[in-house]
Structures are given as C-alpha cells and as structure tokens.
Amino acid sequence: MNISKVAETLEGSVVAGDSASGREVGAVVASDLMSDVLLVDADEMLLLSSLASDQVVRTAHVVGAMGVVIHDSKPLPASMLAVSEQLGIPLVSSPLSKYESCVRIHQALESEKNG
C-alpha cells in the first residue's frame, strides 16, 4: 500500500511531500509520543499521530518512515508543511480518528496480503 492508497483508505488527502512516492507500508505505528516512535525498529513505517507539529515529520525522517498521517482534520501549521516538503516525507490529513484509521489500515493491508 503506497501513500496515495493510504490517503484514499483514510478518506484524506496528501497535503505535502512526495505523493507519487512508490514506497510501500511495511509497518504501522500510531503514537503521539515521538520518544516512543524513536524506539521502534521497523522498515517503511507509516506514522499515525494526532499531534500537528513539525516535530512529527522530523521524527518520521529520523526513523525512515514512508509517510505521516495526522488525524481528526487538525489544522496543520505552515512550518509542518514546509518541513514535510523539505524532507520529502508525504503528509496525509485525515478526518478520521486515530483508532478508526488503525482499523482501516489493518483491514486494507490484510486485504492486500490475502489477495
């Protein structure tokens, strides 16, 4: 599942970063504590958060995440969009809750896996 499919699954849109990225989701982490995210050792991580801060994008860059999703249609500061563009990290805005997003991503990944 690439970032465009993530946005579609979560009824959201790619608002910054490389929306044409061919990177696929390898793991999903849902957290608002960036210190916890830094402890996860997973390739091609999709980071789901409710924290609308450029620190989320910077953390995603440090851990090599393939993208970031911000939930509940939170307003995204211009600095967050700028950092996303600068670092090339796709940023998705979704109206769904973090819980609902986790459920939908899980279902979509299972559907892909099971064909």
N, C-alpha and C positions, 0 to 999 in steps of 0.2 A: 504494500500500500504506500503510495507516494503522498506528498504533501497536498496535492490537488484533491486526491481521493479522501484524505483526512478532512479537509475543509468541507467537501460535499457531504460526507458522513455526519459531520457535526453541525450541519446547516449554517456554516460560517463562510468566511472568505479569507483568502490570503491578502493581508493588508500591507505587508512589507517583506523584503528579502526575495530570494530566488524561487518564484512559484513554479518554474519549469524544472526544478531540481529533480533528477531521476533517482535520488536516494530513497530507499525503502525503509519503512519502520522495522527495526529489529527488536526493540523493547519499548515499553511504555512506563513512564514514571509520572505519578501525579503527586505534586507536593508544592506547598507554599514556603517551605523552609529550604532555602538554597544550600544550607550546610548539609542537609540530608541528601540532596541531589549530588553533591560533590563526593559522597561516599559510594555511590552506585557505579559499579563497573560493568557497563553494558555497551555494546556497539549499536550505532544507529538509533539512539534513544529519541523518542518523542516525549517532550516535556510538557505536561499539562499543569497549569497553575492558575490561580485566581489573583495572583499578585501582578498588577500592572506597573512594572518598574523595569528600567533598562538593566537592572542587576540580573533579572531573569534571563535576558538574552546573553549577557556576558557569561553567566554561569553555563548556559547551554553551549556556548562557544568553547569554554574550558573543557567540558566533558565530551565534546564532539557530537552533540545532539544534531539530529537531522532536521529538527523543527521545534517550534514552541506554539502552544495553544493557550490563549487567555480566555477565560470563561465569563459567563454572565453579562456579556456585552459591555464590559467595563470600558470606560474611556481610556484610550492609550495615549500616554504623553508623547509629544513630538520627539523627545530625546530617545524614547524606546524605539520608535520607528526608524530614527536615524541610525541608531546602533545596529538594528537588525539589517538595514541596508548595507551599512559599512562592513559588517562581519559576514554578510551573505547567509544569515540564518532566516529561513522562512518563518513568518509570524502569522498565525491564524487567529482571528477573533470569532468567537462562537457565542450565541445567545444561551446555550445550554449550561446546566450546572456541571461541575467537575464530575460528580457521580454519574450523571446521565452520559456524559462524554466517555467515561471509562467503560460503561456498559456497551455503548455503541461501537467503540473502537474494538473492544474484545469480540463482539459479535461479527464485525467486519473482518477482522483478522482470522477468526475461526472459519468463516465462510470462504475466505481465500484459500486457507490451508486445506479445507475439505473439498474444494472444487465445486 
